[in-house]
Amino acid sequence: MSARSDTVAPPIAVKIVISGGFGVGKTTFVGAISEIEPLVTEAELTEASIGVDDTSAVSGKTTTTVALDFGRITLDDALLLYLFGTPGQDRFSFLWDDLVDGALGAIVLVDTRRVEDSFPSIDYFEENGIPFIVGINRFDGGMRFDMAEVRDALGIDGAVPIIECDARHRESVKEVLVALTEEVLSRRLR
């Protein structure tokens, strides 16, 4: 007679990266959906950042991510989703390879007032063959653009999904995560 094992397999962890330029809403995005208190590495902007960090479009911004943001979502007993937010400034880009290692895919958040700030993220994911989608983060008072105009301004392939979102709202963030999951699955089935 053999003993039956009642052990349950540990959950599978899936890594998603949230990227984009300085002040685009990455920390807010992770915080809106994480079931745990997000780990954030925010530091106060100091005089040393004057002339380095452009706060003109985000005048109320007083902090910046200096390493990463981290959040978690339990989808069920067998699947955990880990969210890693990248820092938005070029001077922290040396962290990216480690943050992105093993990621299933990425979300590039874009502020249409500063689309050029998203170019380094888009270039990174394209050059490294990492599936990504673009999330156009809606800011209060910001202009709305046709998605074809945004796609053209970003210079991205027509196959890259673009979705509007509000990084402050859980349901909106959930829609972006679902869109990324669908993109990753469709790429794997091609």
N, C-alpha and C positions, 0 to 999 in steps of 0.2 A: 504494500500500500504506500503510495507516494504522498508526501505532504503538499498540500495546495498552498501556493503563495498568494497572500492577500495584499502584497505590496502594490502600490500605485506608482506608475511612472511619474517622474518629476515633470512639471510643465515645460513646454517648449517656449523659449524666449525669442522674440522677434524684435529686431532693432530697426527703428525708423529715425532718420535724421531730419531736423528742421533747420533750414538754412536761409540766408538772405542777408541783406545789408544791415548796417547800423540802424537801430531804432525802428525796424520794420514790424516788430511784434512777435519775435520768436519766443521770448520768455513768457509773454502773455498767452501765446498759443499753447505752450506746454502746460502752464498753470490752469488754463480753462478746462482741460480734459483730464489731467492727472488725478488718479484716485488717492494718491499720497501727497503729502506736502512736497512740492517739487524742490529738488536740490538746485539752488541757483548760486552762481558765483558772481554776483553783482558787486561792483565797486563804484564808489562815488566818482563822478567826473571831477577832475581837478583842473587847476590852471595849466598843468602840463598837456592836457588834451585840447587846449585852445589852439585852433588852426589845424588840428589833426582830425578831430571828430566834428563833423558838420552837423550842428543841432538846429540849423535854421528851419528845417521842415518839422522838427519835433522839439519845439522850444521848451516844453515842460519836462523834457528828459533830463534826469539828474544822475542816472546810473548807467552802467554798461556791463555786459557779460564779459568776463575776462578769461573764462575757461570753458564752461558748458552749463547748460540747463539739463536737468534730468527729471523725467516723470515716468509713471507706470500706469498701465491699464490692464486689468485682468479681464480677458475676454471670456474665459471659462476655466475650469479646473486644469485643462490641458494646454492653455495658451496665454502667455503674457506678452504684452506689447510694451517695449521700452522706447521712450522718446528721448533723443539727444539733441539739444539745441546747440548750434555752433555759435561762437562769437562772430560778430558782424564786421569787425575791422581787419584789414589786411595784416596788421602787425601780430595778430593771433593766429594766422593761417597755418603756422607750424603745428598746431594741434589737430588740424583737420584729418590727416591720414589716420590717426588713432581713433578719432571720434567716428569716422565713417567705416572703419574696418568691420566687416561682417554685416553691414546694413543691408536690409532687404530692399530699401529704396529711400527716396528723399522727397521732401517738400521744400520748394524754394518760395518763400514769401516775398512778395513784391509790393512796394509802395509806388503807385503810379506817379507820384510827385518826384520820384527819384529812381526811375527804372535802371539807370546806369549802375546803381549800387548792387543790383542783382547779377550783373555780368560775371563777377568772379565765381559765384556759386554755380551758375548755369554752366560756365566753362569747365569747372571742376568735375561736375557730374557727367557732362558729355565726354570729356577726355578720359574719364575712368570707367565709362560704360555702366554707370549706376542709373537704374530707372528712377525718373523723377517726374513730378508734376509741378505746375506753377499755381500758387495760391495768391490771388490778388486780394490783399488785405484792404478792406474798406476803412478809411479813416473819416471821422466826422468832418464834414465840410470839403472833403476831397472830391475832385472831379471824377465822374464815371466815364469810362471809355468802352468802345466796342471791343470785344475780345480779339477780333482780327487786327485792330490797331495796336493792341498790346502785344500780340504775337509778333507783329512786324517790328515794333520798337525793340522787343527783346531779341529778335533775330533767331527765334527758335523754330524748329521743324514743326510742320503741321500735325505730326503724330503725337506731340507732347500735349497732354491735357492741360487746360487752363480752367480754373474754377474760382469764382469770387467767394470771399469768406469774410468773416469778422472774427478775428483772433480772440476777442473778448468773450465770445459766446460758445458754450459747450457744443450745442447742436451743429453750429456752423463748422467747428473744428472737426467734429465727427464726420461730417460730409466730406471734408478734405481727406481725412484718413481713409474713408471708404473708397474715394476716387483713386487714391494711391494704390490701395490694395487691388482694385480692379485693373489698374494699369500694370502692376507687377504680374498678376495672374495672366492677363492677356499676352504679355511679352513671353511668358514661359510656355504658353500654348501655341505660339507661332512656330 
